[in-house]
Amino acid sequence: MHFVLFIMIGLIAGALARHVVSDPDYGVAGDIAVGVMGAFLGGWICATLLGVGGGGFFVSLFVAFLGAIALLWLIRLIVPGRA
């Protein structure tokens, strides 16, 4: 059940971040991948820099959303043709 919730958070966070950053549509699988990788990145940033860990569904979604935005921003820096 936790895996399904993790995938749902990744999908929502990736789709929201894609709309905020105005990136092209990667499809459902791409949104999940960006959201899940963003969740790891956001969790690492929050734990390392802010010393914050844990939380419920909405905190996890917010952290994944911020991490997905950071990931899409990094992708734009590395591959400038994607902008």
N, C-alpha and C positions, 0 to 999 in steps of 0.2 A: 504493500500500500504506500509506503514511503517513496518508492521508486516512481510510482504513478504521480504522486503529488510533486515530486521533484521535476518530472517532465512537464507537468502542467504549469508550474512556476516558470520553468525555462521557456515554454511556449509563450506565455503571457508577457514575460519580461522582454523576450526577443522581439516580439511583434510591436510592443509599445516603444522600445528603443529604436526600432527601425523607422517608425513613424516620426519620432522626435528628431532623429538625426537626418531624416529624409534620404535614407539609403534605398537602393533598388530592392525589389522583392526577391528574397532568397527562397521563398516557398516555406511550407510548414516545417520541413526538415531543417532548413537553414535557420529559421527563427528559433527552433528548439536548440540547435547547436550553439547559436550566438547567446541565447538565454542561459543555457547550462554553463557554458564557458564563462559568461558574464557573472553567473552566480558564484563560481569558484573565485574569479578575480575580485568581485565585490566583497566576498567573505574574507578573502585574504587582506584586502585593503582595510576593511573595517576592523579586523582583528589585530593587524600589525600597526597601523597608524593611529587608530582611534581607541583601541583596546576594548572594543565592543564585540560581544559574541552572543549567540543564541537569539531567541525571539520566536514569535509565532509565524503564521502564514503571511501576514501583511508585512512584517519586518523582513522576512525572507524574500518576498516579492520585491520590496523596495530596494534591498541590497542587490538582488539579481538585476534589477532594472538599471541601477547606477553602474554596476559592473558591465552590463551589456552596452551601455552608452560609451563607457570608457574603451571597451573592446572595439566597437565600431569606429570610434575616433582613432584608435591605434591602427586599425586596418586602413583608414583613409591616409594616415601618415606614411605607412609602408607602401601602399599601392595607390599613388595619387590619381591614377586613371579612373578609380571607382567613384570619385566625387561627382 
